């Protein structure tokens, strides 16, 4: 979970030390348009994504535990 007041730019900045972030999106409630507490980050390469996964999964950020997983393609 990420902080509910985290912006897309902050999410991108949080993950940018691990590689080129090509996209950072926050999941929003469709009715209230407020953040749901999670998001998606895309990297230029799979290696960068794996590096971010290893470094960020289980880390505490702003008092909240961050869980990072590779997204399943649909």
Backbone torsions as a table, in degrees:
resi	resn	phi	psi	omega
1	UNK	NA	140.0	173.9
2	UNK	-108.9	163.5	-178.9
3	UNK	-60.5	142.6	-176.5
4	UNK	-67.3	-18.1	179.5
5	UNK	-101.6	11.5	177.1
6	UNK	-67.7	136.9	177.0
7	UNK	-94.9	165.4	177.2
8	UNK	-61.3	-38.4	179.8
9	UNK	-65.0	-40.4	177.5
10	UNK	-65.4	-38.9	177.7
11	UNK	-62.6	-44.7	178.4
12	UNK	-61.9	-44.9	-179.7
13	UNK	-63.9	-37.3	179.9
14	UNK	-61.6	-36.5	-176.4
15	UNK	-98.9	-9.4	-176.4
16	UNK	-64.7	-23.9	177.0
17	UNK	-62.8	-14.0	-175.4
18	UNK	-99.3	-4.6	178.1
19	UNK	154.3	-175.5	-179.0
20	UNK	-76.7	111.3	178.0
21	UNK	-81.6	117.7	-179.2
22	UNK	-90.5	-21.8	179.2
23	UNK	-160.3	141.1	175.2
24	UNK	-140.0	117.2	-177.1
25	UNK	-128.1	141.6	174.6
26	UNK	-99.7	139.4	175.2
27	UNK	-76.7	127.9	-178.7
28	UNK	-114.8	145.5	173.7
29	UNK	-66.2	129.5	-176.1
30	UNK	-65.3	-23.9	-178.4
31	UNK	-91.4	-52.2	-175.6
32	UNK	-86.4	-18.3	-176.7
33	UNK	65.0	16.5	177.9
34	UNK	-91.9	149.4	179.6
35	UNK	-60.6	143.5	179.4
36	UNK	-89.8	-7.7	178.8
37	UNK	99.3	11.3	174.7
38	UNK	-147.9	165.6	-178.9
39	UNK	-156.3	-173.4	-178.3
40	UNK	-131.9	135.8	179.0
41	UNK	-126.0	130.9	177.5
42	UNK	-113.3	141.6	178.9
43	UNK	-115.3	161.7	178.8
44	UNK	-64.0	-35.0	-177.9
45	UNK	-131.2	157.7	177.4
46	UNK	-66.1	-33.5	178.8
47	UNK	-62.2	-42.4	178.5
48	UNK	-64.6	-40.6	178.8
49	UNK	-63.0	-42.1	179.1
50	UNK	-66.3	-36.0	177.3
51	UNK	-64.5	-42.9	178.0
52	UNK	-64.6	-40.2	178.3
53	UNK	-59.0	-48.8	-179.4
54	UNK	-64.2	-38.8	-175.5
55	UNK	-79.7	-34.3	-171.0
56	UNK	-100.3	-24.0	-177.6
57	UNK	-65.1	125.0	179.8
58	UNK	86.0	1.0	179.7
59	UNK	-79.8	149.1	175.1
60	UNK	-95.6	123.9	178.3
61	UNK	-127.6	123.1	-178.6
62	UNK	51.3	39.7	176.4
63	UNK	80.3	4.8	-179.3
64	UNK	-121.6	142.0	178.1
65	UNK	-74.0	128.5	178.7
66	UNK	-97.7	126.5	174.4
67	UNK	-110.8	123.7	-176.6
68	UNK	-118.7	131.2	177.5
69	UNK	-135.9	153.4	171.3
70	UNK	-75.7	135.1	-179.2
71	UNK	-73.5	145.8	174.2
72	UNK	-86.1	130.8	177.2
73	UNK	-75.4	139.0	-179.8
74	UNK	-106.8	NA	NA
